[in-house]
Amino acid sequence: MMCSLASLEPKNLKAIQSLEKELGKPLLAFSCHDVRAAELKADQLARIRKLEAELGIYLVAIQG
């Protein structure tokens, strides 16, 4: 399972912001998806790691 920050419709964003105000705490909204990691060859993995290091982010290769 892979989760990422959710894309929210304006009405849903307003509801979350309202609850944040009530709680006095920020909330993060995530959407999750069933995915399988791709099998990679060593050179493919090395290329991904190099780009991750250059960009300062993490990448995940999944089955298409």
Steps between C-alpha positions, in 0.01 A plus 500: 500500500625846409365819651546859387357838586139513386361732235205670664190665363441847646209386722710217647792736559268740685372217722856398587604860568198542727598193701860624519375823657289308751788270595770764486711248308593470133371195313648323198268326252625183329361279224621140481523268201576131456824478302780249461864600492672435168788256477808693395841408368799635692574767238138619503505529877829690485349751256201553728722549805716749310196707402364482857830639629499779240140602569491438876187285473405132508375315194314167487483287184171311477356236270310674218 
